[in-house]
């Protein structure tokens, strides 16, 4: 608890001397210095001024289960079986996948202030600075098997957009199959992983990463154009309220998805589609296929108009780029 207690003091953004911090936590000044070094290595910006002490510029909002709970709808609280909140995990998805092996983890939520080995689609690294963005995984059980999951990542993306609209965050679009964009730059990503039988009951780990307040020096490590909520809204968005609003939207839509699938959401999803009616290039395995994007179908497949007609492509080894 020492690190969390230390961070709780630094959260106000003011200077605190090493002596003050040591007395508050019952540890030596050298131990405080070592903790500060570790936090800096984890990507937290800390100012150190001789004679004044340490401060986190702009302050810090730690994830707080009590605050999150205050924003959650009562029906959503009932669906969350357990919440695992840690300062650091290798990957929230990885931990969720390990714990769902042979166990019923429906409704379990995994939250981390930082991921040391965060992953995106196709195993790409997900830059995860400490206490600046949002990283979580939610486990959901489906009784109809993997075939019933068609379009799930698209539904999750739609839930994220609608949650952001509740926070007055506009100009967010969807990129098939699992990204959110704003101003043509990546804002958030979704990673789905499945444990269970192809034709029977399975548990899906729904991993979400949202750029909330990305430090520029760490953003330089990202291999594509990116944006965060601070750049969109002009202010730092509360991560506690954000995760609550995302869960409020996501859990309700998961229940509907279990009954009705994705087909009834096609028009709504396409209204946010960044590449609707645009020339694009699909990379399918080692091939590139050019055409005009015609949206998605009821199974969540992307539709491409080519010289030979309209073809449907599913996820897996398919990726989308705007044609240049």
N, C-alpha and C positions, 0 to 999 in steps of 0.2 A: 504493500500500500504506500510505500514511501514515495515512489515516483508520482502516483496519482495525487497524493497529498501535496507534494511539491508543486505540481501543475495547478492544483486548485488555488494555491497562493499566488502563483504567477499569472493566473488568468485575468487579473484586473489590469494588466498592462503597465503597472507601476514598478519602480525600482524597489528591490528588496535586497538588503545586504546579506552576505554570506553568514554573518553572525545571527541575524534575525531568522533566516531560514533554518539554520542549524538548531537554534533554540526551539523553534516551533516544532521541528520534526524529531528532536532528540538525537541528532547525529552531528558529526564534526564538520567544520568548514571544508576540509579536504574531501569529505564524502559528498558534500554539496557540489563541489567543483567537478568531481567525477560524474555525478548525475547530470550536470549541465553539459559536459562533454558528450555523454551518451545521447542526450536529447538533440544536441546539434548534429551528431552523426546520423540520427534518425530523420533529419530534415527540418527540425524546428528552429526557427530564427530566434536567437537570443542575443540581446545586447549586454555586454559586460563593460562596466565603467568603474575604474579604480576609485574607491572612496564612496561609490553610490550603490554598487551591487549589480544585480541582474534584473533584466526585464524582458518580456515578450512584447515586441512592438505591435500595437493594435489590440493587445489582449488575446484571449483564447476562450473558445467555447468548447468544453469537453462534452462528450455524449453523456447524457444523464437519463437513466431509466425513469425516474420520477417525472421529469419534464416531458419525456416522450409519452409516457402514460397519460399525462394531462391532456394531450392533443389527440389521443386515440379515441375513435368511436367505441362505444361499449360492445357492439357486436364484433368488432375487430379484436378487442382485448380477449374476448372469449375464444377466438380462434388461435391465439398465440399460446402454445403449450409451454414454452420456456424461452428465455432470452439469454444468450451467452455473449456478454460484453467484455472485451479485453482491450488492453492498451495496444497490444500487437499480436498479430497472427501471421503465419506464413501466407495463408490465403483463406478467406472465409469460406469459399467454395470447397477448397481442399479439406478443411476440417469437417464441413458438413457432409461431404462425400464419405469420409472415413467413418463418421458416426452413424450414417444411415445404412451401413453394411449390416444386414441382418437385424436391424432394429427399427421400430416404428418411431419416426421423428417428426411426424406430421405437425406443422405449425411451429416448429422450432426456428428461432431467429438467431443468426450469428452476426455480431457487429464488432468492428475493430476500429480503433483510432488510426491504426496504420497496418498495412500489409507488407511484410518483408519479401514476399514472393507472389505478389498479385498477378493474376493471369487474365488476359483477354482471349478473344477468339483465336483458334489455331495456336494456342500456347504463347501468344505474344505477351511480353511483360506489360503490366499495368502499373504506371507510376503512382505510388501511394504515399505521399508525404504525411507526416504525423499531424492529426487533428485539423486538417485543412479541407479534406474532401469527405465524401460519404462512401463507405464500402460495407455492403451487407449481403447476406445470403439467407433466403427463406426456403424451408423445406415444405413441399406440398405433395400429398399422396393422391394419386389417380388410380381408380379401380379398373378403368377400361383398357389399360395397357398403352404402349408407346404410340399406337396409331391414333389415339385420342388427343395427342399433343400437337397435332398439326396446327400451325399458326400461333402457338403459345408465345414464342418470343415476340411476335408482332403485337399480341395483346398486352404483354408486359410493357413494351415500349409506349403503347397508347396510354396505359395507366400512368406512366411516368409523366408524359406530356400533360395529362389532365390534372395531376397533382401539382405540377408547376404552375398551371393556370390558376389554381386556387391561391397561390402565393403571388399572383399578379406578374408571373414571369411569362412573357409572350415570345413570339418569334422563335419557337422551338419546332423543329421538323424531325421527321422520321426517315431513316435510311434503312432499307431492307438489308438483312433481316433483323439486326439487333443493335442499331446505333441511334443516338439522338444527335442532331446537329443544330447549330445556330450560326447564322451568318456564314454558312458553308464550312464551319469548323466543328470538330467533334466535341460534344458536351458530355455524353454519357454512353455507357456500353452495357450490354446484357450478356451473360454467359449461362446457358442452361446445361445441366449435366444430369444424367438419369441413372438411378439404381433400381433394378427390379427386372421383371419378366417382360419380354416383348409383347406378349398377348395377355398378360395378367396384371396384377397390381404392381405399380411402380411408384417410386418417390422421385420427385424432380427437385433438384437444387437450383433455385433461381438466384443467380448472382447479379448484383447491380453495383456499378461504380459511377458516381456522378462527380464531376469537377465542380467544386463549390468555391474555393478560394485558393487556387493553385499558385504557389510561389513561382515566379518567372524563371529562377535559376534551375528549378527542378522540371519545370515545363519544357525546358530546352532539351530534356532527355526523351521527350515524346517524338515518335518518328512520323507524325502527321500534324497538320494544322489543328489547333485545339482552342477551346474557349471555356470559361467557367461562368458560374452564375453571377459572380461579382461583376464581371465585365458586361453581362447582359442587363442586370438590374441596377447597376451603379452602387450597390451596397452589399455588405456581407449578409448572406442569407443564413438564418438559424438552421444548423444541421439537425438539431433536435426536432424542430417543427417540420423540417423537410422530410425526415425519415417517417414521422408520424403521418403526414399527409400522403406520402407514397404508399404506406401500408394501408391507410384508410381506403385508398382507391384500388390498390392491387388486390386486397383480400376479397372485396366485393366482386370485382371482375373475375377473380379465379372461381368463385362459386358459380357465376353465370357461365363461365367458359366450360366448367364441368358438365353443365346441362346442355348448352347450345353450341359449343365450339366457337370457331372463329368466323364462320360464314356471315353472321349477322353484323359483324364489325367492319366489313370490307370498305363500305363507303366512308365511315368515320375515319378509319386508318388512312385511306387515300387522301382525305382532306388535309392531312399533315405530311403527305409524302413529298420529300424534297426533290425527287426525280420523276414525278408524274408527268408523262408526255414528253420527257426529255430524251435526247440521244444518249445512250449509255453503251458500255462494253461490259459483258459478263466474262469473267474468267472461270471456265468450267474445266477443272483438272488442268491440263496443259494447253487448252484451247482458248482462244478469244472469240466471242460472238458479239457482233455489233448489231444494234437495232434501236427502236424507239420503245421506251418503257410504257407499258399499258396498265401499270398498276399491279394488283395482286388478285388471286382468285380466292374462293372460299376455303381452300386448304392452306392458304398462306404462301403459295408459290408465286414467284414473280413472273409477270407476263411480258414477253418481248416480241415486238412486231419486227419481223425480218422479211426478206424478199420472198420467203417461202410461206409466210403466214405468221400467225401468233403461236408462240411456243411457251410452255410453262416450265419453269426451273425451280427446283427445291433447294434447300440449304445444303449443308455439308461442305462440299468442296467448291461451292459457287460463291464468288465475290463480285461486287458491283463497283464500277468506276464511271464517272461522268465522261462522255466522249469529248475529245478535244479536237 
